[in-house]
Amino acid sequence: MPSAISNGARIRTNTPAENAYNALDAANRNIATRQLRLSTGKRINSAADDVAGYITSRALQARNGTLKAALNAVGDASNVANIAQDGLDNINSLVTQIKDSASAAASGALATDEKVALAKAAFRLTQQIQTVVDSTVFGGQQLLAGGFSAEFVIGSNAANTLLTLNVDLTTGNTDFNVASNNFDVNSTSSGFAGVTGLNLQSLNSVSTSDLGVFSNANIQTTLTSLASALNNVNKVASYLGGVTNRLNSQEDALKSQITNYNAAISRIEDADVAKEQLELVRSQFLQQASLTSLSQANAAPSSFLQLLR
């Protein structure tokens, strides 16, 4: 703390001038600090500005970065679920049309030629189902072929342990409540959509000499199998609907957390512009006063030289 020492009539040591110079230096440093904070908008520009605040803000920023990455992953998972859901909706519509054709073929009012025509038209829809399965792709992987499974990071806990969500579209996923989710129309081992014995390729074998799955003896089984297939498609879609709901909730939670972390970082790190401007004006005033005092203090020793004349 400076003290008001005049040193009497000494000219070798000018303590008032030193005090004025020190005050001027302090004012200049304060002006530089305020100008830096106003130009960057940040109260903490280095660890020296606030040691504890620096550590806290950097930790919050690191946490916020993890949350933003998790938000991107949630978006990817939502995309997977939505793309697969859209594919299942298409399959549902196609299987429904095939079932309608089978129902029409069950009518005794139709002749053999009409039933064959219905079967051939239904087979074309079967081919479209395979096209849907083959083209429902994300990241170079087919989603509905019975082999897709991926984990998505949707957050982290206090120990920074990653929290993941598994989107499992593999055949053995018990959450489907379906024995198999195999939508490959060419499959003959497990049947289409987990229905044992349902081979949609059989529709192409219907002919005037052998109605096959559209014959009076088999049509009831065909209708029952197609109804079960539709039910299984809907079960898989329901699973994806549950995943989507969870992802939507997590997305909202992450966005809220990111906003709150940004607010916390801002409170610790950002400059109060009004306060900094006030301090800048105050320091500039002290700077001018110090310059005046320094000028006067430097002029004082010269007056003592008159005693030596």
WOTA-V237906 format. One record per backbone hydrogen bond with DSSP energy under -1.0 kcal/mol. NH is the residue of the N-H (numbers start at 1). CO is the residue of the C=O. Records with the same first field share a line. If there is no record, write none. Layout:
NH->CO ; CO
This chain:
5->3
10->7
18->14
19->15
20->16
21->17
22->18
23->19
24->20
25->21
26->22
27->23
28->24
29->25
30->26
31->27
32->28
33->29
34->30
35->31
36->32
37->33
38->34
39->35
40->36
41->37
43->269
44->269
49->46
54->50
55->51
56->52
57->53
58->54
59->55
60->56
61->57
62->58
63->59
64->60
65->61
66->62
67->63
68->64
69->65
70->66
71->67
72->68
73->69
74->70
75->71
76->72
77->73
78->74
79->75
80->76
81->77
82->78
83->79
84->80
85->81
86->82
87->83
88->84
89->85
90->86
91->87
92->88
93->89
94->90
95->91
96->92
97->93
98->94
99->95
100->96
101->97
102->98
103->99
104->100
105->101
106->102
107->104
110->107
115->111
116->112
117->113
118->114
119->115
120->116
121->117
122->118
123->119
124->120
125->121
126->122
127->123
128->124
129->125
130->126
131->127
132->128
133->129
134->130
135->131
136->132
137->135
138->141
141->138
143->136
150->167
152->165
154->163
157->161
160->157
163->155
165->152
167->150
169->148
171->146
173->170
176->173
177->174
187->184
192->198
193->182
195->192
198->195
199->197
202->199
203->200
204->201
205->202
207->210
214->211
215->212
219->215
222->218
223->219
224->220
225->221
226->222
227->223
228->224
229->225
230->226
231->227
232->228
233->229
234->230
235->231
236->232
237->233
238->234
239->235
240->236
241->237
242->238
243->239
244->240
245->241
246->242
247->243
248->244
249->245
250->246
251->247
252->248
253->249
254->250
255->251
256->252
257->253
258->254
259->255
260->256
261->257
262->258
263->259
264->260
265->261
266->262
267->263
268->264
269->265
270->266
271->41
276->272
277->273
278->274
279->275
280->276
281->277
282->278
283->279
284->280
285->281
286->282
287->283
288->284
289->285
290->286
291->287
292->288
293->289
294->290
295->291
296->292
297->293
298->294
299->295
300->296
303->300
304->301
307->304
308->305
309->306
